[in-house]
Amino acid sequence: MVDRPRRASGGQLVYTELRRQILDLELAPGQRLFEPELATRLQVSRTPLREALRLLLAEDLLDQLPTGGMVVRPLSAREIEELYTVRASLEGLLTAEAARRVDDAGLATLRGLVERNAALVDLPTDAMNAGHEFHLAIGELAGHEWASRLHAQVDGQMARYRAFTNQTQERRTLALAEHRQILKAIEARDPDRARTLAERHVLAARDTALAAIGDRLDPPG
């Protein structure tokens, strides 16, 4: 018997769309969600909608209200501090491992991604995506399964904040220069320098996010 690909459930499809809207800030941080309005707008029944909301709640993208309703999780200075600090450590580890393991094909991939970043540096969204691809490629080259798993988990939570790190031309140009420095350290097979540069890069993005969001943030708890 031929295996057929499994189709995503209705709840999974609704989850995917609502998750995208939350991460793209189409559903505003702190916005209360009303099931009838969402069901009408998404043209779905309450059952898949509730399944999707449970998944988003488990992923910490929604908060449960004491009254039983749900709101989109607010932007948080404390969350930024914690997420970027953890990511800096993971990026440092992965980049150091990539410097130890990289081969000529891997270097060619990274060089191509940095040049793509350079070609798109004037375009906020495209430059952000190109830079993100560079970091993901480093993670693949590192070959560190557990660090990559944890990195993917943190990366998903950071998606709401990433756009705030790339809004100004000054920061995009500086981020590109930092990517070039990281690449040079990997080319030199220098894991210690690669780790240091990667950690500094992520922490600079943290500071940029905090400054860019400003009074939209909940204060640290």
C-alpha positions in Angstrom: 0.0 0.0 0.0 1.3 3.4 -0.9 1.7 5.8 2.0 -0.1 9.1 1.4 1.1 12.4 2.9 -0.8 13.4 6.0 -2.9 16.5 5.7 -2.7 19.2 8.3 -5.7 19.3 10.6 -8.0 22.3 10.6 -6.6 23.3 14.0 -3.0 23.2 12.7 -3.9 25.3 9.7 -5.6 27.9 12.0 -2.6 27.7 14.4 -0.2 28.4 11.6 -2.1 31.5 10.4 -2.6 32.9 13.8 1.0 32.3 14.8 2.1 34.2 11.7 -0.2 37.1 12.6 1.2 37.2 16.1 4.8 37.1 15.0 4.3 39.7 12.3 2.5 41.9 14.9 -0.7 41.9 12.8 -2.3 40.8 16.1 -1.0 43.5 18.4 0.8 42.7 21.7 -1.8 42.9 24.5 -4.8 42.5 22.1 -7.6 40.5 23.5 -8.9 37.7 21.3 -12.6 37.0 20.8 -13.5 33.6 19.5 -16.6 34.7 17.6 -14.7 37.4 15.8 -11.7 35.2 15.0 -13.9 32.4 13.8 -15.8 34.7 11.4 -12.6 36.4 10.1 -10.8 33.1 9.5 -14.0 31.4 8.3 -13.5 28.4 10.6 -15.6 26.7 13.3 -14.9 27.0 17.0 -13.4 23.5 17.3 -10.2 24.1 15.2 -10.0 27.6 16.5 -9.9 26.4 20.1 -7.3 23.8 19.2 -5.1 26.5 17.6 -5.5 28.8 20.6 -4.5 25.9 23.0 -1.3 25.4 20.9 -0.5 29.1 20.9 -1.1 29.2 24.7 1.3 26.3 25.2 3.9 28.1 23.1 3.7 31.2 25.3 2.5 33.4 22.5 -0.8 34.0 24.3 -1.6 34.7 27.9 -4.7 33.3 29.7 -6.8 35.9 31.5 -8.3 35.1 34.9 -11.7 35.5 33.3 -10.9 32.7 30.9 -10.2 34.8 27.8 -6.9 35.1 26.0 -4.6 38.0 25.0 -1.6 38.2 22.7 1.4 38.1 25.0 2.7 41.7 25.5 6.2 42.8 24.4 8.5 42.6 27.4 11.9 44.1 28.2 12.6 41.2 30.5 11.8 38.7 27.8 14.1 40.5 25.4 16.9 40.4 27.9 16.4 36.7 28.6 15.9 35.6 25.0 18.8 37.5 23.6 21.2 36.5 26.4 20.3 32.8 25.8 20.6 33.2 22.1 24.0 34.9 22.4 25.3 31.9 24.2 23.8 29.5 21.7 25.0 31.5 18.7 28.5 31.7 20.2 28.6 27.9 20.7 27.3 27.2 17.2 29.6 29.6 15.5 32.6 28.2 17.3 31.6 24.7 16.3 31.1 25.9 12.7 34.7 27.4 12.7 36.0 24.0 13.8 34.0 21.9 11.3 33.6 24.1 8.2 34.7 22.8 4.8 35.2 24.6 1.5 31.6 24.0 0.4 30.3 25.4 3.7 32.5 28.5 3.4 31.2 29.1 -0.2 27.6 28.9 1.2 28.4 31.5 3.9 30.1 33.8 1.5 27.2 33.7 -0.8 24.8 34.5 2.0 26.9 37.5 3.2 27.0 38.9 -0.3 23.2 38.4 -0.5 22.9 40.3 2.7 25.1 43.1 1.2 23.0 43.3 -1.9 19.8 43.7 0.2 21.2 45.9 3.0 19.0 48.9 2.0 15.8 46.9 2.3 14.8 46.3 6.0 12.8 43.1 5.6 14.9 41.5 3.0 18.2 42.4 4.8 16.7 40.9 8.0 15.8 37.7 6.3 19.2 37.4 4.6 21.0 37.9 7.9 18.8 35.3 9.5 19.6 32.8 6.8 23.3 33.4 7.4 22.8 32.5 11.1 20.8 29.4 10.3 23.4 28.3 7.8 26.1 28.6 10.6 23.9 26.5 12.8 23.7 23.7 10.1 27.4 23.8 9.6 28.0 23.5 13.4 26.5 20.0 13.5 25.5 20.4 17.2 22.1 18.7 17.5 21.1 19.9 21.0 22.3 23.5 20.6 20.4 23.6 17.3 17.2 22.3 18.9 17.4 24.9 21.7 18.3 27.6 19.2 15.2 26.8 17.1 13.0 27.1 20.2 14.5 30.5 21.2 14.5 31.7 17.6 10.7 31.1 17.3 10.0 33.2 20.4 12.3 36.0 19.1 10.5 36.4 15.8 8.3 39.2 17.2 11.3 41.2 18.1 13.6 40.6 15.2 12.1 43.3 12.9 12.9 46.0 15.6 16.6 45.2 15.3 16.8 46.1 11.6 14.8 49.3 11.1 17.6 51.8 10.6 20.1 51.9 7.8 22.9 52.5 10.3 22.1 49.2 12.2 21.6 47.2 9.0 25.0 48.4 7.7 26.7 47.6 11.1 25.0 44.2 11.2 26.4 43.4 7.8 29.9 44.4 8.9 29.5 42.1 11.9 28.5 39.3 9.6 31.6 39.8 7.6 33.8 39.7 10.7 32.1 36.5 11.8 32.7 35.0 8.4 36.4 35.9 8.5 36.7 34.2 11.9 35.1 31.1 10.5 37.4 31.2 7.4 40.4 31.5 9.7 39.1 28.4 11.7 39.3 30.5 14.8 36.6 29.2 17.2 37.3 31.5 20.1 37.1 34.7 18.0 34.1 33.3 16.1 32.3 32.7 19.4 33.1 36.2 20.8 32.0 38.0 17.6 28.8 36.0 17.4 27.9 36.8 21.0 28.6 40.5 20.6 26.5 40.6 17.5 23.4 39.1 19.2 23.8 41.4 22.2 24.1 44.4 19.9 20.8 43.3 18.4 19.3 43.1 21.9 20.3 46.6 22.7 18.9 47.8 19.4 15.5 46.1 20.0 15.2 47.6 23.5 15.9 51.1 22.1 13.6 50.7 19.1 10.6 49.4 21.0 10.9 51.8 23.9 7.7 52.6 25.6 5.8 49.7 23.9 7.6 47.4 26.3 6.3 46.1 29.6 8.9 47.0 32.3 11.2 44.2 33.6 9.6 42.3 36.4 
